[in-house]
């Protein structure tokens, strides 16, 4: 009798033709202290509506800006995410390349955060998570909020772009004939999530001149 004869095993709980459910997409959302905190909040809301698992990091100044610019409390914003991390928690799962995630967006992104990311200085969880995204060749989008731009800012944007990041200034689209700030925010968030292959279907796309 050949005791080494190969055998075929089947999982007792599986049935023939049964397939695994699709993996839920995961996104890291970082909010910094730049003006435009509503962009980060709307991004979290939209991803929640699309059933995308979110991993949130907020800087100290992001929390201050949220309180100043919006009616949201920090607890409200945290509740929008599936997972929330302290910005100093360098042992968080998202600090490792072995953690599977589909991408990361920094929205809004301050020029300080841009500078830290472009230089590769991982001094907090936002910059470390961004560094991991770049080294793992995943998609990193930086919604930079600053104007006018100095040569330092432009050089940092170039460095980040060469490393694989996408610079996405949330520029208002007036061709949609917005009736509110919400219209402009929704358009920017929708265009930004397009970069991850996520169609929010809640903003107007350009389809040529209308008569």
C-alpha positions as CSV (number, residue, x, y, z in Angstrom):
1,X,0.0,0.0,0.0
2,X,1.4,3.4,-1.0
3,X,1.1,5.5,2.1
4,X,2.4,8.5,0.2
5,X,-0.4,8.4,-2.4
6,X,-1.7,11.9,-3.0
7,X,-5.2,12.7,-1.8
8,X,-7.7,15.4,-2.6
9,X,-9.3,17.2,0.3
10,X,-12.4,19.4,0.3
11,X,-13.4,21.9,2.9
12,X,-16.3,20.4,4.9
13,X,-18.2,23.7,4.8
14,X,-17.8,24.5,1.1
15,X,-20.0,23.3,-1.7
16,X,-19.2,22.7,-5.3
17,X,-19.4,25.9,-7.3
18,X,-19.5,28.2,-4.2
19,X,-17.4,31.3,-4.4
20,X,-16.0,33.6,-1.8
21,X,-17.7,37.0,-1.4
22,X,-15.7,39.9,-2.8
23,X,-13.2,41.5,-0.4
24,X,-14.4,44.7,1.1
25,X,-12.2,47.6,-0.1
26,X,-10.1,49.4,2.5
27,X,-9.0,53.1,2.4
28,X,-6.8,55.2,4.7
29,X,-8.2,58.7,5.2
30,X,-5.9,61.3,6.8
31,X,-7.2,64.7,7.7
32,X,-4.6,67.5,8.4
33,X,-5.0,71.0,9.7
34,X,-5.3,72.8,6.3
35,X,-8.5,74.6,5.6
36,X,-11.2,72.6,3.9
37,X,-11.9,70.0,6.6
38,X,-15.3,69.4,5.2
39,X,-13.6,67.7,2.2
40,X,-12.2,65.0,4.6
41,X,-15.5,64.7,6.3
42,X,-17.5,64.3,3.1
43,X,-14.9,61.7,1.9
44,X,-15.6,59.6,5.0
45,X,-19.4,59.9,4.5
46,X,-19.1,58.9,0.9
47,X,-16.9,56.0,1.5
48,X,-19.3,54.8,4.2
49,X,-22.2,55.0,1.8
50,X,-20.1,52.9,-0.7
51,X,-19.3,50.3,2.0
52,X,-15.6,50.9,1.8
53,X,-13.8,50.2,5.1
54,X,-12.1,53.3,6.3
55,X,-9.0,53.8,8.5
56,X,-8.9,57.4,9.9
57,X,-6.0,59.5,11.2
58,X,-6.5,63.1,12.3
59,X,-3.8,65.5,13.3
60,X,-4.1,67.8,16.3
61,X,-4.6,70.8,14.0
62,X,-7.1,68.9,11.9
63,X,-9.3,68.5,15.0
64,X,-8.9,72.3,15.7
65,X,-9.9,73.2,12.1
66,X,-12.9,70.9,12.1
67,X,-14.2,72.6,15.3
68,X,-13.6,76.0,13.7
69,X,-14.9,75.4,10.2
70,X,-17.8,73.0,10.7
71,X,-20.6,72.0,13.0
72,X,-19.2,68.5,13.4
73,X,-17.8,67.4,16.7
74,X,-14.6,65.3,16.7
75,X,-16.7,62.4,18.1
76,X,-19.0,62.7,15.1
77,X,-16.1,62.5,12.6
78,X,-14.5,59.6,14.4
79,X,-17.9,57.7,14.3
80,X,-17.9,58.0,10.4
81,X,-14.8,55.7,10.2
82,X,-14.5,52.0,10.8
83,X,-11.2,52.3,12.5
84,X,-9.5,55.4,14.1
85,X,-5.9,55.7,15.1
86,X,-3.9,58.1,17.2
87,X,-1.5,60.1,15.1
88,X,1.4,59.0,17.3
89,X,0.5,55.2,17.2
90,X,3.4,54.0,15.1
91,X,2.5,50.4,15.9
92,X,-0.9,50.7,14.1
93,X,-1.7,48.1,11.5
94,X,-1.6,50.7,8.7
95,X,2.0,51.5,9.6
96,X,3.1,48.1,8.0
97,X,3.2,47.2,4.4
98,X,1.9,43.7,5.2
99,X,-1.5,45.3,6.1
100,X,-3.7,45.0,3.0
101,X,-5.2,48.4,2.0
102,X,-6.3,49.7,-1.4
103,X,-5.0,53.3,-1.1
104,X,-4.7,56.4,1.0
105,X,-6.0,59.9,0.6
106,X,-4.8,62.9,2.6
107,X,-7.7,65.4,2.5
108,X,-7.1,68.2,3.0
109,X,-3.4,68.0,2.8
110,X,-1.3,70.8,4.4
111,X,2.0,71.9,2.9
112,X,3.7,70.7,6.0
113,X,2.4,67.2,5.5
114,X,3.3,67.4,1.8
115,X,6.9,68.4,2.8
116,X,7.2,65.5,5.3
117,X,5.8,62.9,2.9
118,X,8.0,64.1,0.0
119,X,11.1,64.0,2.2
120,X,10.4,60.5,3.6
121,X,10.5,61.6,7.2
122,X,8.1,59.3,9.0
123,X,7.6,61.3,12.3
124,X,3.9,60.4,12.8
125,X,1.3,57.9,11.6
126,X,0.1,60.0,8.7
127,X,3.6,60.3,7.1
128,X,4.5,56.7,8.0
129,X,1.2,55.4,6.4
130,X,1.8,57.5,3.3
131,X,5.4,56.2,3.1
132,X,4.2,52.7,3.3
133,X,1.6,53.3,0.5
134,X,4.4,54.6,-1.7
135,X,6.9,51.8,-1.0
136,X,4.2,49.2,-1.6
137,X,3.3,50.9,-4.9
138,X,-0.3,51.6,-3.9
139,X,-2.2,54.8,-4.7
140,X,-1.7,57.9,-2.6
141,X,-3.7,61.1,-3.3
142,X,-2.8,64.4,-1.7
143,X,-5.6,67.0,-1.8
144,X,-3.3,69.9,-1.3
145,X,-4.8,73.1,0.1
146,X,-2.5,76.1,-0.4
147,X,-2.3,79.2,-2.6
148,X,-0.2,80.9,-3.9
149,X,2.6,78.3,-4.1
150,X,6.2,78.9,-3.4
151,X,9.1,77.1,-5.3
152,X,9.5,75.0,-2.1
153,X,5.9,73.8,-2.4
154,X,6.3,73.1,-6.1
155,X,9.5,71.1,-5.6
156,X,7.9,69.1,-2.9
157,X,4.9,68.3,-5.2
158,X,7.3,67.2,-7.8
159,X,9.2,64.9,-5.4
160,X,6.0,63.4,-4.2
161,X,4.7,62.9,-7.7
162,X,8.0,61.2,-8.8
163,X,7.6,58.9,-5.8
164,X,4.2,57.8,-7.1
165,X,1.8,60.2,-5.3
166,X,-1.0,62.1,-7.1
167,X,-1.4,65.8,-6.2
168,X,-5.0,66.7,-6.3
169,X,-5.8,70.3,-5.5
170,X,-9.6,70.5,-4.9
171,X,-10.2,73.1,-7.6
172,X,-13.9,74.1,-7.9
173,X,-15.6,73.2,-11.1
174,X,-17.8,76.0,-12.2
175,X,-19.1,74.3,-15.3
176,X,-21.5,72.3,-13.0
177,X,-23.1,75.6,-12.2
178,X,-23.1,74.9,-8.4
179,X,-25.9,76.2,-6.3
180,X,-24.1,75.6,-3.0
181,X,-20.8,74.8,-1.5
182,X,-22.0,71.2,-1.1
183,X,-22.1,70.9,-4.9
184,X,-18.5,71.9,-5.2
185,X,-17.4,69.7,-2.3
186,X,-19.3,66.7,-3.7
187,X,-17.7,67.2,-7.1
188,X,-14.2,67.4,-5.7
189,X,-14.7,64.3,-3.5
190,X,-16.2,62.4,-6.5
191,X,-13.3,63.3,-8.8
192,X,-10.8,62.4,-6.1
193,X,-12.4,59.0,-5.5
194,X,-12.4,58.4,-9.3
195,X,-8.7,58.1,-8.9
196,X,-9.2,54.9,-6.9
197,X,-11.8,53.5,-9.3
198,X,-14.7,54.4,-7.0
199,X,-17.7,56.0,-8.7
200,X,-19.8,58.0,-6.3
201,X,-22.4,58.7,-8.9
202,X,-23.4,61.9,-7.0
203,X,-21.8,64.6,-9.1
204,X,-22.3,66.0,-12.6
205,X,-19.7,64.9,-15.1
206,X,-18.8,67.0,-18.2
207,X,-20.7,65.8,-21.3
208,X,-20.0,68.7,-23.6
209,X,-21.8,72.0,-24.2
210,X,-25.5,71.9,-23.3
211,X,-28.0,73.7,-25.5
